[in-house]
Amino acid sequence: MNISLKNLDKLLKKFLTVYLLVIAIGISIGITYLGTETNASKKGIVEQYNGSAPNDELDIPDKYPKGIKEMLLTTHNHILGLAPLLLSLGLIIYFSTVNKRLKMFLLYEPLISLIVTFGSIWLVRFVHPGFVYLTILSAILMYGSIYLSILLSIYEMNFRK
């Protein structure tokens, strides 16, 4: 297939650029929300799922441990919400001219990290808080590859000759 982003019709390039910017804004808002909920810390992430410990008998915890239903809802919403977004982003990057290894990484990595990230929060909640490192690493890889795909695509459509 000889379709490439840099050779698309000007109107389609503009539309895809705006779409990619909207994705970037949405992802950034989600990351900002997560940062405010967890204080952008390992302790805050663990507390988000395991709940916070009361200081004494009369203290009411700030956060309660997430139950199975809440964990299922969070996992379900994020996987089903992000999968179509990652599909559309993957289809766009597929038609880029980046080298084949990088393209393959950008196609598969966010999907794998999506499952690892939201699977690892279950491990944090029900197995051991130390799995928070897996959550953080996979989230960094997922969001980093999303931003990289967006930047490379916008660059190719608008600045590459």
C-alpha positions as CSV (number, residue, x, y, z in Angstrom):
1,M,0.0,0.0,0.0
2,N,1.5,3.3,-1.0
3,I,-0.5,5.6,1.2
4,S,1.6,7.9,3.5
5,L,0.6,10.6,5.8
6,K,2.8,13.2,4.1
7,N,0.9,12.6,0.8
8,L,-2.6,12.8,2.1
9,D,-5.0,15.4,0.8
10,K,-4.6,18.7,2.7
11,L,-8.1,18.7,4.1
12,L,-7.6,15.2,5.5
13,K,-4.2,16.2,7.0
14,K,-5.8,19.1,8.8
15,F,-8.6,17.0,10.1
16,L,-6.3,14.3,11.4
17,T,-4.0,16.9,13.0
18,V,-7.0,18.4,14.9
19,Y,-8.1,14.9,15.9
20,L,-4.6,14.1,17.2
21,L,-4.5,17.3,19.1
22,V,-7.9,16.5,20.7
23,I,-6.5,13.0,21.7
24,A,-3.4,14.7,23.2
25,I,-5.6,17.1,25.2
26,G,-7.9,14.3,26.4
27,I,-4.9,12.1,27.5
28,S,-3.3,15.1,29.2
29,I,-6.5,15.8,31.2
30,G,-6.7,12.2,32.2
31,I,-3.0,12.2,33.4
32,T,-3.6,15.5,35.3
33,Y,-6.7,14.0,37.0
34,L,-4.7,10.9,38.0
35,G,-1.9,13.1,39.3
36,T,-4.4,15.1,41.5
37,E,-6.1,11.9,42.8
38,T,-2.8,10.2,43.7
39,N,-0.5,13.2,44.5
40,A,1.6,11.8,41.6
41,S,3.3,9.5,44.1
42,K,3.7,5.7,44.6
43,K,2.1,6.0,48.0
44,G,-0.8,7.9,46.4
45,I,-1.4,5.3,43.7
46,V,-1.4,2.5,46.3
47,E,-3.7,4.5,48.5
48,Q,-6.0,5.1,45.5
49,Y,-6.8,1.3,45.3
50,N,-6.0,0.0,48.8
51,G,-7.5,2.9,50.7
52,S,-5.9,5.1,53.3
53,A,-5.2,4.0,56.9
54,P,-7.0,5.9,59.6
55,N,-4.8,7.7,62.1
56,D,-6.8,6.5,65.1
57,E,-10.0,4.7,66.0
58,L,-12.3,7.7,65.4
59,D,-10.6,8.8,62.2
60,I,-12.4,8.3,58.9
61,P,-10.1,7.3,56.1
62,D,-9.8,9.7,53.2
63,K,-10.0,6.8,50.7
64,Y,-11.6,3.4,51.1
65,P,-10.3,0.2,49.6
66,K,-11.7,-0.3,46.1
67,G,-14.0,-3.3,45.9
68,I,-14.3,-5.8,43.1
69,K,-17.1,-3.9,41.5
70,E,-15.2,-0.6,41.5
71,M,-12.1,-2.4,40.2
72,L,-14.1,-4.1,37.4
73,L,-15.7,-0.8,36.4
74,T,-12.4,1.1,36.3
75,T,-10.7,-1.7,34.3
76,H,-13.6,-2.1,31.9
77,N,-14.0,1.6,31.3
78,H,-10.4,2.3,30.6
79,I,-9.7,-0.8,28.4
80,L,-12.9,-0.3,26.3
81,G,-12.4,3.5,26.2
82,L,-8.7,3.5,25.2
83,A,-8.8,0.5,22.8
84,P,-10.6,2.3,20.0
85,L,-8.5,5.4,20.6
86,L,-5.3,3.3,20.3
87,L,-6.7,1.6,17.2
88,S,-7.3,4.9,15.5
89,L,-3.9,6.2,16.5
90,G,-2.3,2.9,15.3
91,L,-4.0,3.2,11.9
92,I,-2.7,6.8,11.6
93,I,0.9,5.8,12.6
94,Y,0.7,2.7,10.2
95,F,0.7,5.1,7.3
96,S,3.6,7.1,8.6
97,T,7.1,6.8,7.1
98,V,8.9,6.1,10.4
99,N,11.2,3.1,10.3
100,K,9.6,-0.3,10.6
101,R,10.9,-1.2,14.1
102,L,9.7,2.0,15.6
103,K,6.3,1.7,13.8
104,M,5.9,-1.9,15.1
105,F,6.7,-0.7,18.6
106,L,4.2,2.2,18.4
107,L,1.5,-0.1,17.1
108,Y,1.8,-2.8,19.7
109,E,3.3,-1.2,22.8
110,P,0.3,1.0,23.9
111,L,-2.1,-2.0,23.6
112,I,0.2,-4.2,25.7
113,S,0.8,-1.5,28.3
114,L,-2.9,-0.9,28.5
115,I,-3.5,-4.4,29.7
116,V,-0.4,-4.4,31.9
117,T,-1.3,-1.1,33.5
118,F,-4.8,-1.9,34.3
119,G,-4.0,-5.5,35.2
120,S,-1.3,-4.4,37.6
121,I,-3.7,-2.2,39.6
122,W,-5.4,-5.5,40.5
123,L,-2.1,-6.8,41.7
124,V,-1.5,-3.6,43.7
125,R,-5.0,-4.0,45.3
126,F,-5.1,-7.7,45.9
127,V,-1.6,-9.1,45.9
128,H,1.1,-6.6,47.0
129,P,1.6,-2.8,46.9
130,G,5.0,-3.3,45.3
131,F,3.3,-3.9,42.0
132,V,2.9,-0.1,41.8
133,Y,6.3,0.0,40.1
134,L,4.8,-2.2,37.3
135,T,1.8,0.1,37.1
136,I,4.0,3.2,36.8
137,L,6.4,1.7,34.3
138,S,3.7,0.4,32.0
139,A,1.7,3.7,32.2
140,I,4.8,5.7,31.3
141,L,5.4,3.5,28.3
142,M,1.8,3.6,27.2
143,Y,1.4,7.4,27.5
144,G,4.9,8.0,26.2
145,S,4.2,6.0,23.0
146,I,0.8,7.7,22.6
147,Y,2.5,11.1,22.7
148,L,5.3,10.0,20.4
149,S,2.8,8.7,17.9
150,I,0.9,11.9,18.0
151,L,4.0,14.1,17.6
152,L,5.5,12.0,14.8
153,S,2.2,11.9,12.9
154,I,1.6,15.7,13.2
155,Y,5.2,16.3,12.1
156,E,4.9,14.1,9.1
157,M,1.6,15.6,7.9
158,N,2.5,19.2,8.5
159,F,6.2,19.7,8.3
160,R,7.8,16.9,6.4
161,K,8.4,17.5,2.7
